[in-house]
Amino acid sequence: MSVVESIFRVFLIGLIFGAGLPALFALGLRLWANGYNADGTVTSHNPALKALGAVLFVFVSLAIIVGILWITRQTIYYHFDVKIFPFGYK
């Protein structure tokens, strides 16, 4: 793997997690708040959009939890002898 390819991969992953997850969270908020107006009045709700917003919240939450577990996998393995992921251990 060349240096340029490595830099591109790091850039792409950073772009996905650095901008992609917050964008999905913002989209989830927008879908969840469907039917609420800026002045506080409520118009008709669409339950499918609210459910899609909840799915996006769950996806973003799981991505954050998996990221934290991935970062701390060696420490968890060292202290508790638990392999969370079946790979990535030295």
Backbone torsions as a table, in degrees:
resi	resn	phi	psi	omega
1	MET	NA	130.4	-178.6
2	SER	-81.2	166.5	179.7
3	VAL	-64.9	-40.2	-180.0
4	VAL	-63.6	-41.7	178.5
5	GLU	-65.3	-38.5	177.7
6	SER	-64.6	-43.7	178.3
7	ILE	-62.8	-41.1	178.9
8	PHE	-63.7	-41.0	178.8
9	ARG	-63.8	-44.0	178.2
10	VAL	-63.3	-41.7	177.8
11	PHE	-61.5	-44.0	-178.0
12	LEU	-65.8	-45.3	178.4
13	ILE	-64.7	-40.8	176.8
14	GLY	-62.8	-37.5	178.5
15	LEU	-67.8	-41.3	-179.6
16	ILE	-65.3	-50.3	-176.5
17	PHE	-82.5	-28.2	-178.6
18	GLY	-79.6	-32.6	-179.4
19	ALA	-118.8	-27.6	-175.8
20	GLY	-70.7	-47.2	-179.4
21	LEU	-66.1	-44.5	174.9
22	PRO	-62.3	-33.3	177.7
23	ALA	-67.6	-40.8	176.6
24	LEU	-65.0	-38.1	177.5
25	PHE	-64.1	-43.2	178.5
26	ALA	-64.1	-39.5	176.7
27	LEU	-64.9	-39.4	176.4
28	GLY	-61.8	-40.4	176.6
29	LEU	-63.0	-41.5	-179.5
30	ARG	-65.0	-41.4	178.8
31	LEU	-70.3	-37.5	-179.7
32	TRP	-65.4	-35.5	-177.3
33	ALA	-89.7	15.9	179.9
34	ASN	-61.5	128.0	179.1
35	GLY	102.5	-11.7	177.3
36	TYR	-94.6	132.5	-179.9
37	ASN	-96.0	166.3	-178.2
38	ALA	-65.2	-28.4	-179.1
39	ASP	-86.5	3.4	176.5
40	GLY	96.3	-5.9	177.5
41	THR	-79.1	156.2	-178.1
42	VAL	-115.8	128.9	173.2
43	THR	-101.3	-160.0	-177.3
44	SER	-69.0	139.5	178.0
45	HIS	-93.7	148.9	172.9
46	ASN	-112.9	106.5	-176.4
47	PRO	-63.3	-27.5	179.1
48	ALA	-67.7	-39.9	178.1
49	LEU	-68.7	-36.7	177.2
50	LYS	-65.1	-39.6	178.1
51	ALA	-67.2	-39.6	177.7
52	LEU	-64.2	-38.2	175.0
53	GLY	-62.0	-41.0	178.1
54	ALA	-65.1	-39.3	177.9
55	VAL	-62.5	-40.4	178.1
56	LEU	-66.1	-38.6	175.8
57	PHE	-60.8	-44.2	179.9
58	VAL	-64.3	-42.2	179.3
59	PHE	-61.6	-46.5	-179.8
60	VAL	-65.2	-40.9	178.4
61	SER	-62.6	-43.8	178.3
62	LEU	-64.6	-38.7	178.0
63	ALA	-63.2	-39.2	178.3
64	ILE	-67.2	-44.4	-179.7
65	ILE	-64.1	-44.3	178.8
66	VAL	-64.1	-38.8	177.2
67	GLY	-62.6	-43.1	177.9
68	ILE	-65.3	-42.9	178.4
69	LEU	-65.1	-36.4	178.6
70	TRP	-65.5	-41.9	-179.9
71	ILE	-65.6	-37.2	-175.3
72	THR	-99.1	12.6	-174.7
73	ARG	-60.9	-39.8	-179.3
74	GLN	-67.3	-40.3	179.5
75	THR	-66.7	-42.6	178.3
76	ILE	-64.1	-40.4	178.3
77	TYR	-66.1	-40.2	-178.4
78	TYR	-66.6	-45.7	-174.6
79	HIS	-83.0	-36.3	-172.7
80	PHE	-115.3	-4.4	-179.0
81	ASP	55.6	41.4	179.5
82	VAL	-118.5	124.3	175.7
83	LYS	-95.4	106.9	-179.4
84	ILE	-74.0	-42.3	178.7
85	PHE	-111.1	144.0	-177.1
86	PRO	-77.8	5.6	-177.4
87	PHE	-144.5	167.5	174.6
88	GLY	89.3	22.5	178.7
89	TYR	-112.0	146.1	178.7
90	LYS	-102.3	NA	NA
